[in-house]
Amino acid sequence: MIQWFPGHMAKAIRQFEENVHLVDIVFELVDARCPFSSINPEVEKVSKNKPRLMILTKADLANPNVTNQWISYFKNKGYAAISVDSKNNTTGKYITKVVKDLLKDKIAASKDKGLDNKVIRAICVGVPNVGKSTLLNQIVKRRAAQVGNRAGVTKGQQWLKAGSELELLDTPGILWPKFENEEVANKLALTGAIKDSIYASDDVALFALNFFRQHNRDGLIERYRLSEEDMELSDVDLLLKITKNVGMRDDYERASMRLILDSRKGKIGPFTLDSVDELDKEN
């Protein structure tokens, strides 16, 4: 079992609790590749009655059809939800427009009081490496937040101005104290929410192989020069075959990390680990 709740996570949750009263809306960022597994149950507890906007990040790396299913799922549950490609230059304007629409009653009430230029304040929360800093930089149109393709880059909190209409409070990535199950742990590890030093790379690579052979068989074959016969191998033997094919001889741990990183960069193809249909069956 992956264990991963260090002290700075508890501190980040505490900071979120201390600051949520300052904002008009909570931006809850979830990874479009695992939109349900990356929902942090602590956020709902702390947000209380604040409006929340679910933002599915990294949509360019996820299966677009499944992303649309998740948007519909969240909307049916009563959440405002959008998906974004954090590299898209129109993202900032789009989010500002969505937020102004969500808070139109509050903005109208402020205008009635003579406050024509009310600044909307939002707090951004999500699991580590969900793309918060990249998204924030896109919204404020400058490199104001630290960016890195690894968990735990944002160390503290900072207010960022997005024009005259929006102010954003960035927070460090927050994970919750306990996993629901090992599958959630594997999904979060594969997509980069958990530091690579904490889990066994071969376990996560085997999880990825099992998923891709079911959902993107062709992408796996093309990326690692596999044959149809290879695809009949067990997950363990297939990982060993890939290890040889990428020139790593019998260093399957190194090959495991290659597979994980290739997945994250979209080199095997877009993918979504969470299924709305499977969730509906469970419920």
N, C-alpha and C positions, 0 to 999 in steps of 0.2 A: 504493500500500500504506500502511495506517495504521501509523505507528510510535509506540510508546507505553510505553517502559519506563524512566521516569525514576528517579533515584537513590533516591527515597523508597520505591519498590517493592522494591528490593534490600534496603533497611533493614528493611522490614516482614517480608520472608522471613527475614532474619537474626534478628529479634526472635521470630518464631514458632519457629525452630529452638532458640533459647536457652530458651524457656519451656515447650515441649511436654512436657518431662520432669516438670514440676510437676503435670500434670493426669491425671485418670483416663480421660477421654474427649475426643475431638475432635468438635465440632459443625461439620460442613462444610456451609455454606449455599450452595445453588445456586438460580438463578432458575427458577421453574417454567415461565417462558415460553421458556427455552432451557436445560433441565436438563443436557444433555450438553455443550453448548458452554461453559457457565459452570463446569464442573469444572476446578479448577486442578491441573495435573499436579504442581506443586511440593508440594501438600498431601500427596499420597500418599507422595512421597519422604521428606518431613520427619516425617510421622506415624509411620512405621515400623510397629511392632506395636500401637500404641494403638487401642482400639476407636473406631470412627467412626460417627457418626449423620448420615446425609444428610438435610438439611432443605430441602425444596423450598418456597421462600418466594414470596410474592405469588401464591398459588394462585388468589385471587379474580380476577386479571387474565389467567389462563391458561385454556386449554380443559380443562374438568374431566375429560373422557373421556381425553384424552391424558395428563393428569397421572397418572391412575390407571394407565395403561399404563407410565409411567416408574417409578412406585412399584414395580410388579411387576417391571420390568426390573432395578432396583437390588437388590431382594430376591433375585431369581434369581441375581444375581452375588455374593450373600453379604453384602450391606450391609444394615444396619438403615436404613430410609427412611420418612419421613413427609412430608406436605405441610401447610403452615400458611397461614392468612390472618392476617397480622401485626396486623390490626385487631380480631381476635377476642379477647374478654376471657378466654376459657377456655384460650388457648394455653399460658400459663405452667404451669398444673396438668397439662395434657396432656403437655408435654415432660418435666416432672419425673417423671411416672408412667412414661413410656417409658424414660427414663434409668435409673430405679431397677430396672426390669425387665431392662434390658440388663446392668446391673452387679450383678445379684442375688447372684451367686457371690462377688464381691469384698466386697459388703456383709455377706454371711453370714460370710465369713472374718474380717472385722473384728469382728463380734459375738462370734465364738468366742474372740477375743483380749481380749474385755471392752470393746471400743470400740463401744458401742451407738449413739452419735450421730455416726457418720462423716459428714463433709461431703464430698459429691461435688464434685470440681473439674473444670470443663470449659473448653476454649479454643474460641472461635468464630472461624472463618476463612471467607473467601469473597471473591469479586471485589468491587470497589467498587460501591456502590449496590445491593447484593443485598438490603438490608433488615435488616442485622445489628442496627443500633442500635434500629430500631423493634421488632424481635423481643426484644431484650434488655430494653428498657423494659417490654415486655409481661410478660416473665418475672419481673422484679424489682418490677413493679407501681408504678413511679415513673419520672419522666423523668431517668434517670441517665446515659444515653448520648445523645450529640448526634445529632440526626436531620436529614437533609436529602435532598431528592430530586435529588441530583446526586452524581457520583463524588467520592470523596476527602474526605468530611466528617470521619470519625474520624481524628484526627491521631496519637494515641499509644495506649498500652495502659492499660487500667484494670480492676481487679478489682471485680466487682459481686456483692453478696449477694442471693440469692433465697431468703428465709426462712432456716431453720436447716439445710436439707438440701442446698443447691446454691450453689456459688460459680462465677462465670463470668468468664473473662478475655476482654475485648473486644480486637480487634486492628484496625488499619487494613486496608482492602481491599487484596488482593494480586492483581496480574495477573502472568502468566508472561512470560518474556523474548521469546518468539517465537510468532507465529501459526502454526497448522497450515495455514490457508488463508484467503483473503479472505472467504469466506462466514462463517466464525467471527467475523472482525473486524466484519462488518456486523451480525451478530446481537448481539454485545456492545455495539456502538455504538447500535443501535436501542433496546435495553433499558436503556441508561444506564450501563453499566459503564466506558465510556471517556469521558473529558471531551469535551464538545461542541466545544471549541476545537481538538481534534486532528485531526478528520476532516472531509471535504467533505460537508456536509449533503445536497447534491443526490444524491450517490452512494448514501447510506444511504436517502434518501427513495425513490429509484428501486428499491432492493432491497425496501423495505417495500411499495411499490405492486405490484411483481411478486408478492410473497407474498400480499397481501390480495386481489388480483384472482383468485387461484387458490383461496384458502381462506376468504375472507369478502367475497365480491363484494357482497352486499347491504349489509353494514356500510359499505363504501366508498361505494356509491351514495347511501345515506341521509345519511351524514355530510357529503358534499361536493356534494349535489344534482346528481348525475350521471345521465345517461340510459343506456339500454342501448347506444345508438349510441356514446356516449363510451367505453364499455368495450371497444370494438373498436379504439380508438386505441393507438398504441405507448405504452410506459411514459413516454417523454419527452413526447409530446404530451398524455398524460393528466395529467402533472404540470403542464404549462402550463395545461390546462383547469381544474384544481383551483385554480391560482394566481389565475386570473380569478374563479372562483366564490367564493373567500373574500375578494375585494376587494383583492387585492394586485397587480393589473394584470400587470406582467411581472417582478415581483420573485420569481422562482422559488426563490431561495435562502431568502428569508424564509418562503415557503410550504412549502419543504422542512422547515424547522425546525418549522413548525406541524404538519405531518403526523407528524413524529417524536414531538413532545410529545403529540399526540392519541393516538398509538399507546400510549405509555407510560401515559397516564391511563385507558386502556380505552375511549376515546370512539368507537373504530371497532368495538369488541367484544373479547371475550376471545380470546387467540390463543396458540399454542405453535409456535415456529419449528423445534424439533427433533422429528423423527419416529422412533419406535422402529422402525417398518417399514423406513424408509430406512436406518437404521443397520444393521439385520440384513442388508439387501441388500448393503451395502458390505462387511460381514464375511462 
